[in-house]
Amino acid sequence: MPSTTSFSSAEAVRREVAVRLREICRDAGFNGRELALRAGWHPSKSSRIINALTAPSDEDIRTWCRLCGAEEQTADLIAATRSADSMYVEWRRLQRGGLTRLQNSYLPLFERTEVFRVYSSSLVPGFLQSRDYATALLSAITRFHGTPDDVERAVEARLARSRIVREGGRRFALLMEESVLRHRIGDADAMRGQLAELSAATELPAVALGIIPAGAAREVWPLETFSVYDGERVEVETLTASLTVTRPREIAHYLDAFEKLSATAVYGDRARALIASARDALG
């Protein structure tokens, strides 16, 4: 199963790529120097790549895999190398100019995505957040991270971005743990409004909203919140950073986890019953 520990830094990814290239070379039956000679490189080039001192280019990886008879690993290695510098970005860096810019930065990705898969273990997915819920949440984030207070504009940006749920042409598979319904964000009135919006969202034609009951037997334990965009990119949210995953092998793990989590969720009337129960508990 995926874990954020494997994405602790870009340097860790580069080392992993270097190890895999070294293993590919060994499996082919020759050392780095011999590979360099076959590729027409200076002998030090392969050594620096193997020891993670120099990041290989896309063409270096293609040549390496071709000479070693491991072409099937080319795409995965290239994706890993490309993502090394952008896969781990601290929230403080992303939010240093306030939250509005961060909200708007997702627009190009959202506009080109046709199928969204979102698993949330802690919060209502952004697509379905009410104004009061989003205001309370973004206010808390601003205070916690000490970022500039532009909450009002950031909320407007988030709500504007969320209109794509009702525009058509896209599909949204959204999963939440039942505990999300009972995590108090804002006051009781804000939560009542949010739960009402969630209940209404279960009937949106483009949305499949699943709630995983607290007592459900499962093969996959609760994970960090993650979003999959068209099966080509995964964004993982941790307390301190946003992680971007683009390697096909890693994405396949997240898709597998999402399918297993989906199998434990309830939908339709059963989901609305859980939402109503959480609303009743507010008094």
DRENDO-1510 file (C-alpha; in Angstrom, 1 decimal, always signed):
<recs>
REC; n; res; u; v; w
REC; 1; MET; +0.0; +0.0; +0.0 .
REC; 2; PRO; +1.2; +3.5; -0.6 .
REC; 3; SER; +2.7; +5.5; +2.2 .
REC; 4; THR; +3.9; +9.1; +2.6 .
REC; 5; THR; +7.1; +7.9; +4.0 .
REC; 6; SER; +8.3; +6.8; +0.6 .
REC; 7; PHE; +7.9; +10.4; -0.6 .
REC; 8; SER; +9.8; +12.2; +2.2 .
REC; 9; SER; +12.0; +14.1; -0.3 .
REC; 10; ALA; +12.9; +14.4; -4.0 .
REC; 11; GLU; +16.3; +13.1; -3.1 .
REC; 12; ALA; +14.8; +9.9; -2.0 .
REC; 13; VAL; +13.2; +9.4; -5.3 .
REC; 14; ARG; +16.4; +10.1; -7.2 .
REC; 15; ARG; +18.2; +7.5; -5.1 .
REC; 16; GLU; +15.4; +5.0; -5.8 .
REC; 17; VAL; +15.8; +5.6; -9.6 .
REC; 18; ALA; +19.6; +5.2; -9.3 .
REC; 19; VAL; +19.1; +1.9; -7.5 .
REC; 20; ARG; +16.7; +0.6; -10.1 .
REC; 21; LEU; +19.0; +1.6; -12.9 .
REC; 22; ARG; +21.9; -0.2; -11.2 .
REC; 23; GLU; +19.8; -3.3; -10.8 .
REC; 24; ILE; +18.7; -3.2; -14.4 .
REC; 25; CYS; +22.3; -3.0; -15.5 .
REC; 26; ARG; +23.3; -6.0; -13.3 .
REC; 27; ASP; +20.4; -8.0; -14.5 .
REC; 28; ALA; +21.6; -7.4; -18.1 .
REC; 29; GLY; +25.0; -8.9; -17.1 .
REC; 30; PHE; +27.3; -5.9; -17.3 .
REC; 31; ASN; +28.6; -3.1; -15.1 .
REC; 32; GLY; +28.1; +0.7; -15.4 .
REC; 33; ARG; +31.4; +1.2; -17.3 .
REC; 34; GLU; +30.4; -1.4; -19.9 .
REC; 35; LEU; +27.0; +0.2; -20.3 .
REC; 36; ALA; +28.6; +3.6; -20.8 .
REC; 37; LEU; +30.8; +2.2; -23.6 .
REC; 38; ARG; +27.8; +0.7; -25.3 .
REC; 39; ALA; +26.0; +4.0; -25.1 .
REC; 40; GLY; +28.9; +6.0; -26.3 .
REC; 41; TRP; +29.1; +7.9; -23.0 .
REC; 42; HIS; +32.1; +8.9; -20.9 .
REC; 43; PRO; +32.6; +6.2; -18.3 .
REC; 44; SER; +32.0; +8.6; -15.4 .
REC; 45; LYS; +28.5; +9.4; -16.6 .
REC; 46; SER; +27.0; +6.0; -15.8 .
REC; 47; SER; +28.9; +6.0; -12.5 .
REC; 48; ARG; +27.4; +9.4; -11.5 .
REC; 49; ILE; +23.9; +8.2; -12.5 .
REC; 50; ILE; +24.2; +5.0; -10.5 .
REC; 51; ASN; +25.4; +6.9; -7.4 .
REC; 52; ALA; +22.6; +9.5; -7.7 .
REC; 53; LEU; +25.1; +12.3; -8.3 .
REC; 54; THR; +23.6; +13.2; -11.6 .
REC; 55; ALA; +19.9; +12.9; -12.5 .
REC; 56; PRO; +19.4; +11.0; -15.8 .
REC; 57; SER; +17.6; +12.7; -18.7 .
REC; 58; ASP; +14.6; +11.1; -20.4 .
REC; 59; GLU; +16.9; +10.1; -23.3 .
REC; 60; ASP; +19.5; +8.6; -20.8 .
REC; 61; ILE; +16.8; +6.4; -19.3 .
REC; 62; ARG; +15.5; +5.3; -22.7 .
REC; 63; THR; +19.1; +4.4; -23.8 .
REC; 64; TRP; +19.8; +2.6; -20.5 .
REC; 65; CYS; +16.7; +0.5; -20.6 .
REC; 66; ARG; +17.0; -0.3; -24.3 .
REC; 67; LEU; +20.6; -1.5; -24.0 .
REC; 68; CYS; +19.7; -3.6; -21.0 .
REC; 69; GLY; +16.6; -5.1; -22.6 .
REC; 70; ALA; +14.3; -3.5; -20.0 .
REC; 71; GLU; +12.2; -1.2; -22.2 .
REC; 72; GLU; +9.1; -2.0; -20.2 .
REC; 73; GLN; +10.5; +0.0; -17.3 .
REC; 74; THR; +11.2; +3.1; -19.3 .
REC; 75; ALA; +7.9; +5.0; -18.7 .
REC; 76; ASP; +7.9; +4.4; -15.0 .
REC; 77; LEU; +11.5; +5.6; -14.5 .
REC; 78; ILE; +11.0; +8.7; -16.6 .
REC; 79; ALA; +7.9; +9.6; -14.7 .
REC; 80; ALA; +9.7; +9.1; -11.4 .
REC; 81; THR; +12.6; +11.4; -12.5 .
REC; 82; ARG; +10.2; +14.1; -13.8 .
REC; 83; SER; +8.3; +14.2; -10.6 .
REC; 84; ALA; +11.3; +14.3; -8.2 .
REC; 85; ASP; +11.4; +18.1; -8.0 .
REC; 86; SER; +7.7; +18.7; -7.7 .
REC; 87; MET; +6.3; +15.7; -5.9 .
REC; 88; TYR; +6.8; +17.0; -2.3 .
REC; 89; VAL; +5.9; +20.7; -1.7 .
REC; 90; GLU; +5.3; +22.1; +1.7 .
REC; 91; TRP; +2.0; +23.8; +2.4 .
REC; 92; ARG; +3.9; +26.8; +3.8 .
REC; 93; ARG; +5.5; +27.3; +0.3 .
REC; 94; LEU; +2.2; +26.8; -1.5 .
REC; 95; GLN; +0.3; +29.1; +0.8 .
REC; 96; ARG; +2.9; +31.8; +1.4 .
REC; 97; GLY; +0.9; +34.3; -0.7 .
REC; 98; GLY; -2.4; +33.3; +0.8 .
REC; 99; LEU; -5.0; +30.7; +0.0 .
REC; 100; THR; -6.7; +32.3; -3.0 .
REC; 101; ARG; -3.8; +31.7; -5.3 .
REC; 102; LEU; -3.6; +28.1; -4.2 .
REC; 103; GLN; -7.3; +27.5; -4.9 .
REC; 104; ASN; -7.0; +29.1; -8.4 .
REC; 105; SER; -3.8; +27.1; -9.2 .
REC; 106; TYR; -5.9; +23.9; -9.5 .
REC; 107; LEU; -8.2; +25.3; -12.2 .
REC; 108; PRO; -6.2; +24.1; -15.2 .
REC; 109; LEU; -6.0; +20.6; -13.7 .
REC; 110; PHE; -9.7; +20.5; -12.9 .
REC; 111; GLU; -10.7; +21.8; -16.4 .
REC; 112; ARG; -8.8; +19.1; -18.2 .
REC; 113; THR; -9.8; +16.2; -15.9 .
REC; 114; GLU; -12.8; +14.1; -16.9 .
REC; 115; VAL; -12.9; +11.5; -14.1 .
REC; 116; PHE; -12.2; +12.5; -10.5 .
REC; 117; ARG; -11.6; +10.0; -7.7 .
REC; 118; VAL; -11.3; +11.5; -4.2 .
REC; 119; TYR; -10.9; +9.6; -0.9 .
REC; 120; SER; -11.2; +11.8; +2.3 .
REC; 121; SER; -10.4; +10.5; +5.7 .
REC; 122; SER; -10.8; +13.8; +7.5 .
REC; 123; LEU; -12.8; +16.5; +5.7 .
REC; 124; VAL; -15.7; +16.9; +3.3 .
REC; 125; PRO; -14.2; +16.9; -0.2 .
REC; 126; GLY; -13.7; +20.5; -1.5 .
REC; 127; PHE; -16.1; +19.9; -4.4 .
REC; 128; LEU; -19.0; +19.5; -1.9 .
REC; 129; GLN; -18.1; +22.0; +0.8 .
REC; 130; SER; -20.7; +24.6; +1.7 .
REC; 131; ARG; -19.8; +28.3; +2.1 .
REC; 132; ASP; -19.9; +28.2; +5.9 .
REC; 133; TYR; -17.9; +25.0; +6.1 .
REC; 134; ALA; -15.3; +26.2; +3.7 .
REC; 135; THR; -15.0; +29.5; +5.6 .
REC; 136; ALA; -14.4; +27.8; +8.9 .
REC; 137; LEU; -11.9; +25.3; +7.4 .
REC; 138; LEU; -9.9; +27.9; +5.5 .
REC; 139; SER; -9.9; +30.2; +8.5 .
REC; 140; ALA; -8.4; +27.4; +10.6 .
REC; 141; ILE; -5.8; +26.6; +8.0 .
REC; 142; THR; -4.8; +30.2; +7.8 .
REC; 143; ARG; -4.3; +30.4; +11.6 .
REC; 144; PHE; -2.5; +27.1; +11.8 .
REC; 145; HIS; +0.0; +27.8; +9.0 .
REC; 146; GLY; +0.3; +31.6; +9.8 .
REC; 147; THR; -0.4; +32.5; +6.2 .
REC; 148; PRO; -1.9; +35.9; +4.9 .
REC; 149; ASP; -5.6; +36.1; +5.7 .
REC; 150; ASP; -7.4; +36.2; +2.4 .
REC; 151; VAL; -10.1; +33.7; +3.5 .
REC; 152; GLU; -13.1; +35.5; +2.0 .
REC; 153; ARG; -11.5; +35.6; -1.5 .
REC; 154; ALA; -10.2; +32.0; -1.1 .
REC; 155; VAL; -13.7; +30.7; -0.3 .
REC; 156; GLU; -15.2; +32.4; -3.3 .
REC; 157; ALA; -12.4; +30.8; -5.5 .
REC; 158; ARG; -13.2; +27.4; -4.0 .
REC; 159; LEU; -16.9; +27.7; -4.5 .
REC; 160; ALA; -16.4; +28.9; -8.1 .
REC; 161; ARG; -14.1; +26.0; -8.8 .
REC; 162; SER; -16.6; +23.6; -7.4 .
REC; 163; ARG; -19.3; +24.5; -9.9 .
REC; 164; ILE; -17.8; +21.9; -12.3 .
REC; 165; VAL; -19.7; +19.3; -10.3 .
REC; 166; ARG; -22.9; +20.6; -11.8 .
REC; 167; GLU; -21.7; +21.6; -15.3 .
REC; 168; GLY; -21.8; +18.1; -16.8 .
REC; 169; GLY; -19.2; +16.3; -18.9 .
REC; 170; ARG; -17.3; +15.0; -15.9 .
REC; 171; ARG; -17.7; +12.2; -13.4 .
REC; 172; PHE; -16.9; +12.3; -9.6 .
REC; 173; ALA; -16.4; +9.3; -7.5 .
REC; 174; LEU; -16.1; +10.6; -3.9 .
REC; 175; LEU; -15.4; +8.6; -0.8 .
REC; 176; MET; -15.5; +9.7; +2.8 .
REC; 177; GLU; -15.0; +8.0; +6.1 .
REC; 178; GLU; -18.2; +8.2; +8.3 .
REC; 179; SER; -16.1; +10.0; +10.9 .
REC; 180; VAL; -15.9; +13.0; +8.5 .
REC; 181; LEU; -19.6; +13.6; +9.0 .
REC; 182; ARG; -19.0; +14.1; +12.7 .
REC; 183; HIS; -15.8; +16.1; +12.7 .
REC; 184; ARG; -17.0; +19.6; +13.8 .
REC; 185; ILE; -15.8; +22.2; +11.3 .
REC; 186; GLY; -17.3; +25.6; +12.3 .
REC; 187; ASP; -20.4; +25.7; +14.6 .
REC; 188; ALA; -23.4; +23.4; +14.7 .
REC; 189; ASP; -25.3; +25.5; +12.1 .
REC; 190; ALA; -22.4; +25.3; +9.7 .
REC; 191; MET; -22.3; +21.5; +10.1 .
REC; 192; ARG; -26.1; +21.2; +9.6 .
REC; 193; GLY; -25.9; +23.2; +6.4 .
REC; 194; GLN; -22.9; +21.1; +5.2 .
REC; 195; LEU; -24.7; +17.8; +6.0 .
REC; 196; ALA; -27.8; +19.0; +4.1 .
REC; 197; GLU; -25.6; +19.8; +1.1 .
REC; 198; LEU; -24.0; +16.4; +1.3 .
REC; 199; SER; -27.4; +14.7; +1.3 .
REC; 200; ALA; -28.4; +16.6; -1.7 .
REC; 201; ALA; -25.2; +15.7; -3.5 .
REC; 202; THR; -26.0; +12.0; -3.3 .
REC; 203; GLU; -28.6; +12.7; -6.0 .
REC; 204; LEU; -26.4; +14.6; -8.4 .
REC; 205; PRO; -26.2; +12.6; -11.7 .
REC; 206; ALA; -22.4; +13.1; -12.1 .
REC; 207; VAL; -21.6; +12.3; -8.5 .
REC; 208; ALA; -21.2; +8.9; -6.8 .
REC; 209; LEU; -20.8; +9.8; -3.2 .
REC; 210; GLY; -19.9; +6.8; -0.9 .
REC; 211; ILE; -19.6; +6.8; +2.8 .
REC; 212; ILE; -17.5; +4.1; +4.6 .
REC; 213; PRO; -19.3; +3.1; +7.8 .
REC; 214; ALA; -17.3; +3.2; +10.9 .
REC; 215; GLY; -17.8; -0.5; +11.6 .
REC; 216; ALA; -17.2; -1.7; +8.1 .
REC; 217; ALA; -14.9; -4.6; +7.6 .
REC; 218; ARG; -12.1; -3.6; +5.3 .
REC; 219; GLU; -9.0; -4.7; +3.4 .
REC; 220; VAL; -7.6; -1.1; +3.3 .
REC; 221; TRP; -7.1; +0.9; +6.4 .
REC; 222; PRO; -7.8; +4.7; +6.5 .
REC; 223; LEU; -5.3; +6.5; +4.4 .
REC; 224; GLU; -4.3; +10.1; +3.9 .
REC; 225; THR; -6.7; +12.1; +1.8 .
REC; 226; PHE; -5.9; +11.6; -1.9 .
REC; 227; SER; -7.3; +12.6; -5.3 .
REC; 228; VAL; -6.8; +10.8; -8.6 .
REC; 229; TYR; -7.1; +12.7; -11.8 .
REC; 230; ASP; -8.1; +10.6; -14.9 .
REC; 231; GLY; -5.8; +7.8; -13.5 .
REC; 232; GLU; -2.8; +9.9; -14.6 .
REC; 233; ARG; -1.9; +11.9; -11.5 .
REC; 234; VAL; -2.4; +11.5; -7.7 .
REC; 235; GLU; -2.3; +14.3; -5.1 .
REC; 236; VAL; -1.9; +13.2; -1.5 .
REC; 237; GLU; -2.5; +15.6; +1.4 .
REC; 238; THR; -0.5; +15.4; +4.6 .
REC; 239; LEU; -0.3; +17.8; +7.5 .
REC; 240; THR; +2.8; +19.6; +6.2 .
REC; 241; ALA; +2.9; +19.0; +2.4 .
REC; 242; SER; +1.2; +18.2; -0.8 .
REC; 243; LEU; +2.6; +15.1; -2.6 .
REC; 244; THR; +2.3; +14.6; -6.4 .
REC; 245; VAL; +2.5; +11.0; -7.8 .
REC; 246; THR; +2.9; +10.5; -11.5 .
REC; 247; ARG; +4.6; +7.1; -11.7 .
REC; 248; PRO; +2.3; +4.5; -13.3 .
REC; 249; ARG; +3.2; +1.8; -10.8 .
REC; 250; GLU; +2.4; +4.1; -7.8 .
REC; 251; ILE; -0.8; +5.3; -9.4 .
REC; 252; ALA; -1.9; +1.7; -9.9 .
REC; 253; HIS; -1.6; +1.2; -6.1 .
REC; 254; TYR; -3.8; +4.2; -5.4 .
REC; 255; LEU; -6.4; +3.1; -7.9 .
REC; 256; ASP; -6.4; -0.4; -6.3 .
REC; 257; ALA; -6.8; +1.1; -2.9 .
REC; 258; PHE; -9.7; +3.3; -4.1 .
REC; 259; GLU; -11.5; +0.4; -5.6 .
REC; 260; LYS; -11.2; -1.6; -2.3 .
REC; 261; LEU; -12.3; +1.4; -0.3 .
REC; 262; SER; -15.3; +1.9; -2.7 .
REC; 263; ALA; -16.4; -1.7; -2.1 .
REC; 264; THR; -16.8; -1.0; +1.7 .
REC; 265; ALA; -18.8; +2.2; +1.2 .
REC; 266; VAL; -22.6; +2.7; +1.2 .
REC; 267; TYR; -24.5; +4.8; -1.3 .
REC; 268; GLY; -27.9; +6.3; -1.9 .
REC; 269; ASP; -30.4; +5.8; +0.9 .
REC; 270; ARG; -27.9; +4.1; +3.1 .
REC; 271; ALA; -25.5; +7.0; +2.7 .
REC; 272; ARG; -28.3; +9.5; +3.4 .
REC; 273; ALA; -29.2; +7.6; +6.6 .
REC; 274; LEU; -25.6; +8.0; +7.9 .
REC; 275; ILE; -25.7; +11.7; +7.0 .
REC; 276; ALA; -29.1; +12.1; +8.8 .
REC; 277; SER; -27.7; +10.3; +11.9 .
REC; 278; ALA; -24.8; +12.8; +12.1 .
REC; 279; ARG; -27.2; +15.7; +11.6 .
REC; 280; ASP; -29.5; +14.4; +14.4 .
REC; 281; ALA; -26.4; +14.1; +16.7 .
REC; 282; LEU; -25.9; +17.9; +16.5 .
REC; 283; GLY; -29.1; +18.4; +18.5 .
</recs>
